Amino acid sequence: MNYYEKTIKEERKYTGNIINVDRVTVILPNGKESTRDVVRHPGAAVILPITENWEILMVEQYRKPCEMISLELPAGKLDSGEPPEECAKRELQEETGFVAGKLTKVLTIHSTPGFSDEVLHMFVATDLVEKKANPDEDEFISCKKYKIPELISMIEKGEITDAKTIIGIFLADRIKKGEYKIS
């Protein structure tokens, strides 16, 4: 079956610091016209930092949209024209104070394909060396190491709810068990 929707018009409805919102008019596969509200996001890098002792570096920060403190993998928005790997390196050091000796791309994730074009590029960071954290001036975060079973327990209890983080933690568990190979 043909699922393709042909775009016939795009109109910018909102321009923000992180996202933009477009109203997109499309022709559906059945020939009818419809509209889609699309959140435009430049993309982001997500880092799964694994220590030599199989601990994961996590960052804790307040998330205003959810009105909660969230425990997450380090991540950040791509700067204009910035390759995802460079963003991953920058965000890892900014948020955790660690530098990766090895950075391997493992996943591409469409965070919310029903309404956003955001693409998350997930990297596994190993051979970690501690340097100095340098968070953005509007970021108030702390970094802590956790064992994988502890993080899985926190997911099961609903203490970790961030989707990219849940994906990363379960991937780390598979990597540790030898079920997912990284090069």
C-alpha positions in Angstrom: 0.0 0.0 0.0 1.1 3.5 -0.7 1.5 5.5 2.5 3.4 8.5 1.1 2.0 12.0 1.8 3.0 14.7 -0.7 3.7 18.1 0.8 2.0 20.9 -1.0 2.6 23.8 1.5 4.6 24.6 4.6 3.9 27.5 6.9 6.1 28.4 9.9 3.8 28.9 13.0 6.4 29.3 15.7 10.1 30.0 15.9 11.9 29.2 19.1 15.3 28.8 20.7 15.3 25.0 20.4 12.4 24.1 18.1 10.3 25.5 15.3 6.7 24.4 14.5 5.4 24.2 10.9 1.9 23.6 9.6 2.3 21.3 6.7 -0.4 20.7 4.1 -0.3 17.3 2.4 -2.1 15.2 -0.1 -2.9 11.8 1.4 -2.6 8.5 -0.5 -6.4 8.6 -1.1 -6.0 12.0 -2.8 -7.6 14.1 0.0 -5.9 17.1 1.6 -4.9 17.2 5.3 -2.6 19.2 7.6 0.1 18.1 9.9 1.7 20.1 12.7 5.4 19.3 12.6 8.0 20.2 15.3 11.3 20.9 13.6 14.3 20.0 15.7 18.0 20.1 14.6 18.7 16.7 16.2 20.8 15.6 19.1 23.6 13.3 20.3 23.0 10.9 23.1 26.0 9.4 24.9 26.0 6.0 26.7 29.2 6.4 28.7 30.4 3.0 30.0 33.3 2.8 32.5 35.8 0.0 32.6 33.8 -1.3 35.7 30.6 -1.4 33.7 29.1 1.7 35.3 27.1 4.1 33.4 27.6 7.9 33.8 24.2 9.5 34.3 23.2 13.2 34.7 20.5 14.5 36.9 18.7 17.7 36.0 15.4 19.5 36.4 13.1 19.2 33.3 10.7 22.1 33.2 8.2 20.6 30.7 7.7 17.6 33.0 8.1 19.6 36.2 10.5 16.9 37.6 14.1 16.0 38.3 15.1 13.5 35.6 18.0 11.0 35.6 19.2 10.7 32.0 22.1 9.8 29.8 24.2 12.8 28.8 22.8 14.4 25.6 22.5 17.6 23.7 21.3 19.5 20.7 23.4 19.6 17.5 24.7 23.0 16.7 24.1 24.3 13.2 26.2 22.2 10.8 27.8 20.2 13.7 28.4 16.5 13.0 26.7 14.2 15.6 30.0 12.7 16.8 31.4 16.2 17.5 28.3 17.0 19.5 28.6 13.8 21.4 32.2 14.6 22.4 31.3 18.1 23.4 28.2 17.2 25.4 30.0 14.3 27.2 32.7 16.6 28.6 30.3 19.5 29.2 27.8 17.5 31.2 30.0 14.8 32.9 33.6 16.1 32.8 34.7 12.9 31.0 36.4 12.5 27.6 35.9 9.3 25.6 39.0 7.5 24.2 36.6 5.7 22.0 33.2 6.8 20.7 31.1 4.4 18.6 27.8 5.3 16.9 25.3 2.6 17.7 21.7 3.8 17.1 19.6 6.3 15.2 16.4 7.1 17.0 13.4 9.1 15.8 12.2 10.3 19.2 8.6 11.2 18.3 7.9 10.5 14.6 4.2 11.3 14.9 4.9 15.0 15.2 8.6 15.8 15.2 11.6 15.4 12.8 14.1 15.1 15.7 16.7 12.5 15.2 18.8 11.2 18.1 22.3 9.8 17.4 23.3 7.5 20.1 27.0 6.8 20.8 28.7 4.4 23.2 31.6 6.2 24.9 34.4 4.0 26.4 38.0 4.4 27.6 36.8 7.4 29.7 39.2 9.9 31.1 38.1 12.3 33.7 38.7 16.0 32.9 36.6 19.0 34.0 32.8 19.4 33.5 31.7 22.6 31.7 27.9 22.8 31.6 26.2 25.6 29.8 25.4 28.5 32.0 21.7 27.7 32.0 22.3 24.0 32.9 22.3 22.9 36.5 23.3 19.2 36.5 25.1 16.6 38.5 26.8 13.5 37.3 26.9 10.1 39.0 28.0 6.5 38.1 25.4 3.7 38.4 25.6 -0.1 37.9 23.4 -1.4 35.1 21.2 -3.6 37.3 20.5 -0.6 39.6 19.4 1.5 36.5 17.1 -1.3 35.3 15.5 -1.5 38.7 15.0 2.3 38.6 13.3 1.9 35.2 11.0 -0.8 36.5 10.0 1.3 39.5 9.2 4.3 37.2 12.1 6.4 38.6 13.7 6.7 35.1 11.1 7.7 32.5 13.2 9.3 29.7 12.8 7.2 26.6 16.3 7.7 25.1 17.8 6.8 28.5 15.7 3.7 28.8 16.8 2.6 25.3 20.5 3.3 26.2 20.4 1.4 29.5 18.8 -1.7 27.9 21.4 -1.5 25.1 24.2 -1.3 27.7 22.8 -4.5 29.4 22.9 -6.3 26.0 26.4 -5.0 25.3 27.6 -6.3 28.7 26.0 -9.7 28.1 27.6 -10.0 24.6 24.2 -9.8 22.9 25.1 -6.6 21.0 28.6 -6.1 19.6 30.1 -2.6 19.2 33.1 -2.2 16.9 
